[in-house]
């Protein structure tokens, strides 16, 4: 269904506006699918799951909070707060950092690893569902377009942050 029809917009949209609305609405559908089928049943947020996946795939001695932040999908996440919540549930633990006592390292616990493992199969299935309507060629084209958009907007964000 066309974006104007789905959002019940009668007037023509500017190209940039149409693309932005299509991206945001699509993101909403995908996020809702993952929320309802994966995160909510386990009482965990998408960002908390992201931290667990980062720690699972990381070094045995864990990551510093700033290293986790660099790997997050949502770049403006409050990582210390996420770690605190995961730690309160026993899913991660903080350990001393012998290289720098100012910051602790965060490691996934056996309980956190068990939860991530439990969710892994459903996560994989949902990821497959996200692009099942695309051919291999369409997927590659789509990924290339999204990469160009991210690269362009990353450059704009960096320019905005400079004094």
C-alpha positions as CSV (number, residue, x, y, z in Angstrom):
1,X,0.0,0.0,0.0
2,X,1.3,3.4,-0.9
3,X,2.4,5.6,2.1
4,X,-0.1,8.3,1.2
5,X,-3.0,5.8,1.2
6,X,-1.8,4.1,4.4
7,X,-1.5,7.4,6.3
8,X,-4.6,8.8,4.5
9,X,-2.8,11.8,3.1
10,X,-4.7,13.4,0.2
11,X,-2.1,15.9,-1.1
12,X,1.1,15.0,-2.9
13,X,4.2,14.7,-0.7
14,X,7.6,16.2,-1.3
15,X,10.1,13.3,-2.2
16,X,12.1,13.7,1.0
17,X,9.0,13.8,3.1
18,X,7.7,10.7,1.4
19,X,10.9,8.8,2.0
20,X,11.1,9.9,5.6
21,X,7.5,8.8,6.3
22,X,8.1,5.5,4.5
23,X,11.2,4.8,6.6
24,X,9.6,5.7,9.9
25,X,6.4,3.7,9.3
26,X,8.4,0.7,8.1
27,X,10.6,1.0,11.2
28,X,7.5,1.1,13.3
29,X,6.1,-2.1,11.8
30,X,9.4,-4.0,12.3
31,X,9.9,-2.7,15.8
32,X,6.3,-3.7,16.7
33,X,6.9,-7.2,15.3
34,X,10.1,-7.6,17.4
35,X,8.5,-6.1,20.5
36,X,5.4,-8.3,20.5
37,X,7.1,-11.5,19.4
38,X,10.5,-11.3,21.1
39,X,11.1,-8.6,23.7
40,X,7.8,-8.2,25.6
41,X,7.4,-12.0,26.3
42,X,10.8,-11.9,28.0
43,X,10.3,-8.6,29.8
44,X,13.3,-7.1,28.1
45,X,13.7,-4.0,25.8
46,X,15.2,-4.0,22.4
47,X,18.2,-2.0,23.7
48,X,18.8,-4.4,26.6
49,X,18.7,-7.3,24.1
50,X,21.2,-5.4,22.0
51,X,23.6,-5.1,25.0
52,X,23.3,-8.9,25.7
53,X,24.1,-9.7,22.0
54,X,27.1,-7.3,22.1
55,X,28.4,-8.9,25.3
56,X,27.8,-12.4,24.0
57,X,29.8,-11.8,20.9
58,X,32.6,-9.8,22.7
59,X,35.7,-10.7,24.5
60,X,35.5,-13.0,27.6
61,X,36.6,-10.1,29.9
62,X,33.7,-8.0,28.6
63,X,33.5,-4.4,27.4
64,X,33.8,-1.0,28.9
65,X,30.5,1.0,28.8
66,X,31.9,3.3,26.1
67,X,32.8,0.3,24.0
68,X,29.2,-1.0,24.3
69,X,27.9,2.4,23.3
70,X,29.9,2.4,20.0
71,X,28.3,-1.0,19.1
72,X,24.7,-0.1,19.9
73,X,22.1,0.2,17.2
74,X,20.4,3.1,19.0
75,X,23.4,5.5,19.3
76,X,21.9,7.7,21.9
77,X,21.1,5.0,24.4
78,X,21.8,5.6,28.1
79,X,24.1,2.6,28.3
80,X,25.0,3.0,32.0
81,X,21.2,2.8,32.8
82,X,20.7,-0.2,30.5
83,X,23.6,-2.0,32.2
84,X,22.2,-1.1,35.7
85,X,18.9,-2.7,34.7
86,X,20.5,-5.8,33.3
87,X,22.7,-6.1,36.3
88,X,19.7,-5.8,38.7
89,X,18.2,-8.8,36.8
90,X,21.4,-10.8,37.1
91,X,21.9,-10.8,33.3
92,X,25.3,-8.9,33.4
93,X,27.9,-8.1,35.9
94,X,30.5,-5.4,36.4
95,X,34.1,-6.4,37.0
96,X,37.2,-4.4,37.9
97,X,39.2,-3.2,34.9
98,X,42.8,-3.9,35.7
99,X,44.0,-1.5,32.9
100,X,42.0,1.4,34.3
101,X,40.3,1.5,37.7
102,X,38.1,4.4,36.7
103,X,35.8,2.2,34.6
104,X,34.5,-1.3,35.1
105,X,34.1,-4.0,32.4
106,X,30.7,-5.4,31.8
107,X,30.3,-9.1,31.2
108,X,27.3,-11.3,30.4
109,X,26.4,-13.7,33.1
110,X,25.3,-17.4,32.7
111,X,21.8,-16.2,33.3
112,X,22.1,-13.5,30.6
113,X,23.7,-16.0,28.2
114,X,20.8,-18.4,28.8
115,X,18.2,-15.7,28.1
116,X,20.0,-14.6,24.9
117,X,20.2,-18.2,23.8
118,X,16.5,-18.8,24.5
119,X,15.7,-15.7,22.4
120,X,18.1,-16.5,19.6
121,X,15.9,-18.8,17.6
122,X,12.9,-16.4,17.6
123,X,15.2,-13.5,16.8
124,X,16.6,-15.5,13.8
125,X,13.1,-16.3,12.6
126,X,11.9,-12.7,12.8
127,X,15.0,-11.5,11.0
128,X,14.2,-13.9,8.1
129,X,10.6,-12.6,8.1
130,X,11.7,-8.9,7.7
131,X,13.0,-9.4,4.2
132,X,11.1,-12.5,2.9
133,X,9.3,-10.5,0.3
134,X,12.6,-9.4,-1.3
135,X,14.7,-11.2,-3.9
136,X,18.4,-11.5,-3.4
137,X,19.0,-8.7,-5.9
138,X,16.4,-6.4,-4.3
139,X,17.9,-7.1,-0.9
140,X,21.4,-6.0,-2.1
141,X,20.0,-2.9,-3.8
142,X,17.9,-2.0,-0.7
143,X,20.9,-2.5,1.6
144,X,23.0,-0.3,-0.6
145,X,20.5,2.5,-0.6
146,X,20.1,2.3,3.2
147,X,23.9,2.5,3.5
148,X,24.0,5.6,1.3
149,X,21.3,7.2,3.4
150,X,23.1,6.4,6.7
151,X,26.5,7.6,5.3
152,X,24.9,10.9,4.2
153,X,23.0,11.5,7.4
154,X,26.0,10.5,9.6
155,X,28.0,13.2,7.8
156,X,25.2,15.7,8.5
157,X,25.1,14.8,12.2
158,X,28.9,15.2,12.6
159,X,28.7,18.6,10.9
160,X,25.9,19.7,13.3
161,X,27.9,18.6,16.4
162,X,30.9,20.8,15.4
163,X,31.0,24.3,17.0
